[in-house]
Amino acid sequence: MYTIYIFVAICLTGFALLQAIVGVISYNRMRNSKFLLISLAFIVFVFKGIYSLLAISGIYEIFPAPHINILIWDLLIVTLLYLAILKE
């Protein structure tokens, strides 16, 4: 179970980081505020993923590490946001 937890946290962080980069590039090209807001949402998910990884490793933990179910929901949310971007 611990391995799945780390895998989901890494997937969430990496996927959100890639989408944040794409969102920032899109915003720079089109200057549409929608892309800026989407980029900020993904950046928040990146920070949450980094915090989750640090909490799992025990390096930094102000709040307890999120449960695996919460990370799976976050990954689902990031995936759905990505699909919403692709649809347009």
SULTAPE-V594971 format. One line per field, one symbol per residue. phi: phi as a letter, one per 40 degrees, with the letter a starting at -180 (. if undefined). burial: I if it has 16 or more other ideal C-beta (glycine too) atoms within 10 Angstrom, else O. A space follows every 10 residues. Layout:
# SULTAPE-V594971
phi=???
burial=???
This chain:
# SULTAPE-V594971
phi=.cccdccccc cccccccccc cccccccccb fccccccccc cccccccccc cccccccgca acbccccdcc cccccccccc cccccccc
burial=OOOOIOOIIO IIIOIIIOII OIIIOIIOOO OOOOIOOIIO IIIOIIOIII IIIOIIOOOO OOOOIIOOOO IOOIIOOIOO IIOOIOOO
